[in-house]
Structure formats: C-alpha cells, structure tokens
Amino acid sequence: MSKDLLFDIVNASPFGFAFYEIISESKDPGEALKFLEVNESFRKLVGLTGYEFGQKTVGEVFGTLQDPKFNWKEFYANIDFDHPGKCFEQYSQPLDCWFQVQTYSHQKGFLATTFIDIKLRKDAIDALKSSEQKYRSLVSNLPGTTYRCIFDHNWKITFMSPEISTLTGYPAEDFYKPVQKSYDSLIHPADKDFVNQSIEKAIANGQSWELEYRILHKNGQEKWVFEKGVSVSEEKGPARFMDGFILDVTDRKMAEEALRKSEENQRILLDNIQTQVWYLIDDHTYGAVNEAHATFIGMEKDKMSFKSVFDVFPEEASIKLQQENSEVFRTAKPIYSESWIRNASGD
C-alpha cells in the first residue's frame, strides 16, 4: 500500500492525527517537535483549517497565535518523548471537550499523536454518575430498605440499601460477599413458605406483591416487615430481577396485637358479668351484645349482630326503644329509662 494511499485513509478518519520529527533534545515541545504531517480532523480540532503545518515546530505554529483555540502547552506537557506509547485523557478548556490521546513512535526520532473526541462518552458517564447520586440520595432518605436481586433459586442480591443494617443487624456488604448472607435465611421459618410461594405466584401472573411477614434480627429479635415488590423483565422475556422495598412495621404489629388482646380481654369481661351490655349501629339495629343480654333474649350471642329490635321485642316496646335510641344518637347524651319486657323464660 503506497504512502499516499495510507495518508488519504488517515486524512479521511474522524480522529485527529499529527506526525512529528523530534529535532532536539529539549524537553520543551515547542522547540523539540517539528510537524511533518497532520490530517484534516487535527486542523479542525486546533482551529487552523487551511493552515500550512509542514516543517514548522510546535512553538512556531501555536506560540504566535492570539487566544489559541487549542491549549497546546497543557497538552504537549503530558507527552514523554523518551517513552512514547502513552495513552491519556486530556481536557481542552477552550474547546470544552475531552480527548483520548495516544502517542506512539515507529522509529527513533519520530512521534505520532492521535486525538479521539470522547466528550459524548464523558458526558454520558457524568450523566450516569449524577443519576446514580440522585438515586442513592433518594434511596438513603427512604424510611425502609430497597433492594434488587436476581430471580433465580438463590435470589442473589445485586443491590441492598444501607438501611438493611438497622432492620436486620447485618450491614449491606454482607449481602454482597462471595459467601453472601441470604435475605431468605432471615425470614421466620414459619413464614418462609408463605413468602416464597406468594412472590413466585405474583411473578408468574405478572403482578406486583405486597406481603407482611416476620424476620429474625441478628440479635434474635423477631421483627415484622412489610414488603412491596415487582419483577423486572427485558424485551417481554421472563423475569430477570426483583425490585422491592421493605419496611419495619414491628411497632404497628405490636400495637395491633395489644389492641386485639385488650379487645379480647374486654369481651371476656363483658361476657362474664351479669349486667346486660350491647351496642347499636343505628337506632334499632344491634352491632353486638354480651352473653347476659343474649341469654335474656334467648338467642345465641353471635346471631344478634345486625338484628333489629323489632325482631326481638314486642312492637310497643320496640317503638319505645327506637325513640329513646334516636334521642341518644341525636344528642350524644345518655338517657335513663325503665321498661318491663318479658325475658326468654317468660318472666
């Protein structure tokens, strides 16, 4: 292949190319390097389209320019004439552009440089970093733990937010180690089948999932968590990842359990006193009654809910009860009255 053809190919390439002769031992590139060849992309890069570079030193070309487009001193300061073959990235402030620069020498006393515009790549990396920073900032301010794991039999974690440490006692790093901690191993044994089957069913149906279950903290404490998750696929293929959010709901669960026990204790108490107790949902409909009132009427307690007083008592007594109840609902004040009503035994 002829020299002219080779240069035609180089001249048509999108990267900047310059070929120099090293004419002195000076470390000043302005004196030491003399241009032999440059391609059109290099001319455009340095803002000297149409300029004749041949046989001029770097200093002669760039040193006399007023406000040069190309920051040549900063660039050439990175070149090691004694050890060509270096690759580095260089930012040009006048051009607001990043370049990947490759230097090499095919023969002692000569040097070649190529410039590849990597601004788009740098911008993409910066945008990705900015996006990651925003995402991590968002995640770090959430009240729970976010995660991503691979949808396989191990559910291998690929991301776990730092809040997992507070939730489980294990730092996020433990879930990434070669012999990693499995989140599945923290699920309470009694809940594990329920959790796994619920998630697998949701993924099979293309649905998200919301679950409440127990986990075991590193210190042995039992905790309740709420998990909301969704499967992630690519190009309508099978699920590849699982993204989700886990929130500690132990306090709420404990409060609910305390309320349930309190209500149960109250129910037991009411069912074991002789005083008749009931509540109504309107002026004539029962909500619930205690055992004493059910016995008085002669009905099973559980069958009293949503019964009308008109189904239980004589009409005259029912009308009187309804009127009194209406007054209570209207004024939110107690009313004291006496009525004679036969019980289930006829007394």
DRENKE-641252 format. One record per residue (C-alpha): residue number from 1; residue in three letters; x, y, z. Coordinates in pm, whole numbers, plus 32768, in hexadecimal, padded with zeros to 4 digits. Layout:
REM residues N
i	aa	X	Y	Z
NUM	ALA	X	Y	Z
...
//
This chain:
REM residues 347
i	aa	X	Y	Z
1	MET	8000	8000	8000
2	SER	8096	8150	7F97
3	LYS	80E8	826A	8088
4	ASP	7FF1	8351	7FD7
5	LEU	7ED6	8256	7FFA
6	LEU	7F24	8223	816A
7	PHE	7F1A	8399	81AA
8	ASP	7DD6	83BB	80E6
9	ILE	7D3E	82BB	81D1
10	VAL	7DC7	836E	8305
11	ASN	7D5A	84C0	827E
12	ALA	7BF4	8443	8256
13	SER	7BE2	83B3	83B6
14	PRO	7B10	8462	84C3
15	PHE	7C2C	846B	85C2
16	GLY	7D3A	8575	85C7
17	PHE	7E92	8501	8555
18	ALA	7FE3	85B3	8560
19	PHE	813D	852E	8504
20	TYR	8278	85D7	8587
21	GLU	83F0	85C5	8573
22	ILE	84AE	85ED	86B9
23	ILE	85B6	86EC	8654
24	SER	865C	8738	87A3
25	GLU	8694	86A8	88FC
26	SER	85D9	87C9	899C
27	LYS	84BB	8769	8A7C
28	ASP	83FD	8897	89FC
29	PRO	830C	8809	88F7
30	GLY	82FE	895E	8851
31	GLU	846B	8933	87EF
32	ALA	848F	87B9	87DC
33	LEU	836F	8759	86F5
34	LYS	8354	87B2	8586
35	PHE	8215	8765	84C5
36	LEU	8237	867B	839E
37	GLU	80CC	861E	835A
38	VAL	7F74	866C	83EB
39	ASN	7E1D	85FD	8377
40	GLU	7CE8	86D1	8341
41	SER	7C4A	8669	848B
42	PHE	7D7A	86EE	8546
43	ARG	7D63	883B	848C
44	LYS	7BF6	885D	84F3
45	LEU	7C48	87F8	8656
46	VAL	7D4B	890B	8688
47	GLY	7C8A	8A0C	85BD
48	LEU	7D87	8A2B	84A3
49	THR	7CCD	89AB	8373
50	GLY	7D95	8A02	823B
51	TYR	7ED2	8A4D	8301
52	GLU	801B	89C5	827B
53	PHE	80C0	88FB	8392
54	GLY	81DB	885B	82CF
55	GLN	833D	8881	835D
56	LYS	82D5	896E	8472
57	THR	8312	892D	85E1
58	VAL	81F7	8914	86DA
59	GLY	8266	8A61	876D
60	GLU	8266	8B08	8618
61	VAL	8105	8A91	85D0
62	PHE	805D	8AD1	871E
63	GLY	8144	8BC3	87D4
64	THR	80E8	8CF2	8703
65	LEU	7F6F	8CBA	8705
66	GLN	7E9E	8DB5	87C3
67	ASP	7DA1	8D04	88A2
68	PRO	7DE7	8BAD	8807
69	LYS	7CC3	8AC2	87E9
70	PHE	7DA2	899F	884B
71	ASN	7E4B	89A2	89A2
72	TRP	7F8A	8914	8912
73	LYS	8074	894A	8A3C
74	GLU	7F94	8885	8B27
75	PHE	7F6F	876F	8A29
76	TYR	80DC	8748	89C2
77	ALA	814E	8755	8B2E
78	ASN	80B7	85F8	8B55
79	ILE	818C	855F	8A41
80	ASP	82C0	8499	8AA7
81	PHE	83AA	84A4	897C
82	ASP	8487	8394	8A0E
83	HIS	836A	82A2	8A4C
84	PRO	8267	82BD	8937
85	GLY	8142	81D2	8934
86	LYS	8088	828C	8A43
87	CYS	7F0F	82AE	8A47
88	PHE	7E67	83BB	8B16
89	GLU	7D31	8492	8B26
90	GLN	7D4D	8608	8AFA
91	TYR	7C4D	8719	8B35
92	SER	7C57	884C	8A54
93	GLN	7BBE	8975	8B06
94	PRO	7BAA	8A54	89D0
95	LEU	7AF1	893E	8919
96	ASP	7A35	88C2	8A4D
97	CYS	7A84	8767	89D5
98	TRP	7B2B	8626	8A4C
99	PHE	7C1D	8563	8970
100	GLN	7CC1	8413	898A
101	VAL	7E26	8443	8914
102	GLN	7F0A	832C	889B
103	THR	807D	8368	885E
104	TYR	815E	8271	87AC
105	SER	82A1	825D	86E8
106	HIS	82F3	8172	85CC
107	GLN	845B	81ED	85B6
108	LYS	8549	82A2	869E
109	GLY	8539	8417	8667
110	PHE	83D0	8419	85F4
111	LEU	8288	8433	86AE
112	ALA	8119	8412	8652
113	THR	7FE4	847E	8715
114	THR	7E77	842F	86E5
115	PHE	7D50	84E5	8784
116	ILE	7BFD	8441	87B3
117	ASP	7ADC	851A	8823
118	ILE	7A47	8470	8957
119	LYS	7966	858E	89C5
120	LEU	7828	84C7	8988
121	ARG	78B0	83A3	8A4F
122	LYS	791F	8488	8B6A
123	ASP	77D0	8539	8B69
124	ALA	771E	83EA	8B78
125	ILE	77F9	8379	8C9D
126	ASP	77BF	84C2	8D54
127	ALA	7649	84A9	8D16
128	LEU	764A	8344	8D97
129	LYS	770C	83AA	8ECF
130	SER	761D	84CA	8F0A
131	SER	74F4	83E3	8EDE
132	GLU	758D	82E4	8FCD
133	GLN	75D1	83F4	90CF
134	LYS	7469	846E	90B9
135	TYR	73E9	8309	90D2
136	ARG	74C6	82B9	91FD
137	SER	7460	83FF	92A3
138	LEU	72F3	83A4	926E
139	VAL	7326	8242	92ED
140	SER	73EB	82B6	941E
141	ASN	72CA	8396	9487
142	LEU	71C0	8289	9470
143	PRO	714A	8200	95C0
144	GLY	7183	8095	955C
145	THR	726A	7FB2	9498
146	THR	7272	7F9C	931C
147	TYR	7305	7E74	9263
148	ARG	733C	7DCE	9113
149	CYS	7382	7C5C	90EF
150	ILE	73A3	7B63	8FD5
151	PHE	7273	7A88	8FA1
152	ASP	7311	7933	8FD0
153	HIS	7305	7824	90DA
154	ASN	73FB	78E8	91B2
155	TRP	735E	7A41	9182
156	LYS	74C0	7AD0	9175
157	ILE	74CC	7C3A	91EB
158	THR	755A	7D39	90F6
159	PHE	74F7	7E6E	91BD
160	MET	7496	7EA0	9328
161	SER	7474	7FF8	93C5
162	PRO	7534	8040	9508
163	GLU	73F3	8049	95D6
164	ILE	73F8	7ECB	95D5
165	SER	74F2	7EE3	96F5
166	THR	73F0	7F85	97DA
167	LEU	72E5	7E8E	9770
168	THR	73AC	7D4A	978E
169	GLY	74EF	7D97	9849
170	TYR	75BB	7D34	9717
171	PRO	766B	7E41	9644
172	ALA	7618	7E55	94D3
173	GLU	7775	7DD5	9480
174	ASP	7721	7C83	9517
175	PHE	7624	7C4C	9401
176	TYR	772F	7C7F	92F2
177	LYS	784A	7BA9	9378
178	PRO	78BD	7A76	92AF
179	VAL	781C	79A2	93BD
180	GLN	7701	7A9B	93E0
181	LYS	75F5	7AB5	94E9
182	SER	74A7	7A4A	945C
183	TYR	737D	7B25	94B2
184	ASP	72A6	79EF	948B
185	SER	7360	7955	95B2
186	LEU	72E1	7A71	9691
187	ILE	7171	7A2C	964D
188	HIS	70C1	7984	9772
189	PRO	70AD	780B	972F
190	ALA	6F34	7810	9765
191	ASP	6F0A	791F	965A
192	LYS	700B	78B1	9557
193	ASP	6F29	77D4	9482
194	PHE	6E1A	78DD	9483
195	VAL	6F0F	79EB	940F
196	ASN	6FB6	791B	9300
197	GLN	6E72	7892	9274
198	SER	6DC8	79E7	9276
199	ILE	6EE7	7A8C	91B8
200	GLU	6F08	7971	90BC
201	LYS	6D91	7978	907B
202	ALA	6D92	7AF2	904B
203	ILE	6EB5	7ADF	8F55
204	ALA	6E12	79C2	8E94
205	ASN	6CD8	7A99	8E6F
206	GLY	6D9C	7BD1	8E12
207	GLN	6D2A	7C85	8F4E
208	SER	6DD0	7D44	9067
209	TRP	6DBB	7CC6	91CB
210	GLU	6D79	7D55	9323
211	LEU	6DC4	7C7A	944F
212	GLU	6DE6	7C8E	95C7
213	TYR	6EBF	7B8B	9670
214	ARG	6FBE	7B58	9783
215	ILE	7139	7B5E	9773
216	LEU	7241	7B0E	9878
217	HIS	7335	7C23	98D5
218	LYS	74A3	7BCB	990E
219	ASN	7469	7BF0	9A84
220	GLY	734E	7AF2	9A77
221	GLN	7235	7BF2	9A8A
222	GLU	7100	7BA4	99BC
223	LYS	7095	7CC1	98DA
224	TRP	6F6A	7CF9	97FA
225	VAL	6FA6	7D8E	969F
226	PHE	6ED1	7E07	957F
227	GLU	6F5E	7DBB	9426
228	LYS	6EE9	7E44	92D8
229	GLY	6F95	7DC1	91A1
230	VAL	6F83	7D97	9029
231	SER	7034	7CBF	8F29
232	VAL	7105	7D5E	8E15
233	SER	711E	7CC3	8CBA
234	GLU	71D6	7D1C	8B7B
235	GLU	712B	7D2C	8A28
236	LYS	6FF4	7C72	8A9E
237	GLY	70CB	7B4D	8B0B
238	PRO	70BF	7A91	8C55
239	ALA	70FE	7B47	8D9B
240	ARG	726E	7B8F	8DD5
241	PHE	726C	7C68	8F0B
242	MET	7197	7CB3	903A
243	ASP	7189	7E19	90B7
244	GLY	70EB	7E66	9203
245	PHE	70C5	7F2B	9341
246	ILE	70C4	7EA3	94A5
247	LEU	703D	7F69	95CC
248	ASP	7051	7F16	973F
249	VAL	6EE9	7F08	97C1
250	THR	6F36	7E62	990D
251	ASP	6EAE	7F85	99DB
252	ARG	6D65	7F84	991D
253	LYS	6D43	7E0B	993D
254	MET	6D88	7E1A	9AB1
255	ALA	6C85	7F2E	9AD8
256	GLU	6B87	7E62	9A12
257	GLU	6BCD	7D2F	9AE6
258	ALA	6BAF	7DFA	9C27
259	LEU	6A62	7E84	9BAB
260	ARG	69E8	7D27	9B4E
261	LYS	6A42	7CA1	9CA5
262	SER	699D	7DCB	9D4C
263	GLU	685F	7D96	9C83
264	GLU	6868	7C24	9CD2
265	ASN	6892	7C6B	9E45
266	GLN	6770	7D60	9E3A
267	ARG	6699	7C61	9D85
268	ILE	66E8	7B58	9E8B
269	LEU	669A	7C50	9F9F
270	LEU	654F	7CBB	9F03
271	ASP	64E9	7B53	9EC5
272	ASN	6521	7AFB	A031
273	ILE	645D	7C0F	A0DB
274	GLN	62E8	7BFA	A122
275	THR	629F	7D5B	A0A8
276	GLN	6212	7D5E	9F48
277	VAL	62ED	7E21	9E51
278	TRP	62BA	7E66	9CE0
279	TYR	6301	7F6A	9BD7
280	LEU	6234	7FD8	9AAC
281	ILE	62A1	8048	9951
282	ASP	6165	8119	9926
283	ASP	602A	815D	99F2
284	HIS	5FA0	7FFC	99CC
285	THR	60B8	7F12	9953
286	TYR	61A3	7E4B	9A31
287	GLY	6319	7E53	99F7
288	ALA	6378	7D5D	9B08
289	VAL	6302	7CE8	9C60
290	ASN	639A	7C3D	9D8A
291	GLU	633C	7AE5	9E09
292	ALA	624F	7B6A	9F16
293	HIS	6178	7C29	9E1C
294	ALA	6170	7B03	9D28
295	THR	60FF	7A1C	9E42
296	PHE	5FF0	7B10	9EA9
297	ILE	5F67	7B1A	9D46
298	GLY	5F96	79A4	9D13
299	MET	6074	79B8	9BDC
300	GLU	61D8	7957	9B8F
301	LYS	62BE	7A7F	9BBF
302	ASP	6367	7A5F	9A6A
303	LYS	6213	7A6A	99BA
304	MET	61B2	7BB8	9A55
305	SER	628D	7C8D	9974
306	PHE	61BF	7D59	987A
307	LYS	6079	7CE7	9916
308	SER	5F67	7DEF	993B
309	VAL	5EC9	7E2B	9A8F
310	PHE	5D7E	7DF8	99D9
311	ASP	5DEB	7C8E	9998
312	VAL	5E32	7C5A	9B09
313	PHE	5D34	7D1B	9BDA
314	PRO	5BBE	7D61	9BC5
315	GLU	5B61	7E82	9AE2
316	GLU	5AFA	7F71	9BF8
317	ALA	5C41	7F3B	9CB3
318	SER	5D09	7F4F	9B6E
319	ILE	5C6F	80A0	9B11
320	LYS	5CC4	812A	9C6A
321	LEU	5E2A	80A8	9C4E
322	GLN	5E52	813A	9AF1
323	GLN	5DDA	8292	9B65
324	GLU	5EC9	8292	9C8C
325	ASN	5FE8	8219	9BB4
326	SER	5FA6	8329	9AB1
327	GLU	5FBF	842E	9BC4
328	VAL	610D	83A1	9C34
329	PHE	6197	83A1	9AD0
330	ARG	611C	8506	9A9B
331	THR	6197	85A1	9BE1
332	ALA	62BC	84BB	9C30
333	LYS	6243	84BC	9D98
334	PRO	61D0	8397	9E73
335	ILE	605F	835C	9EBC
336	TYR	5FE5	82A1	9FEF
337	SER	5E9B	81E3	9FD2
338	GLU	5DE9	80AD	A04E
339	SER	5D25	7FB1	9F81
340	TRP	5C81	7E69	9FDE
341	ILE	5CD5	7D61	9ED8
342	ARG	5CA4	7BEA	9EFA
343	ASN	5DE2	7B1F	9EDD
344	ALA	5E0F	79DA	9E20
345	SER	5D7F	7919	9F48
346	GLY	5C44	79ED	9F44
347	ASP	5C9A	7A9C	A08B
//
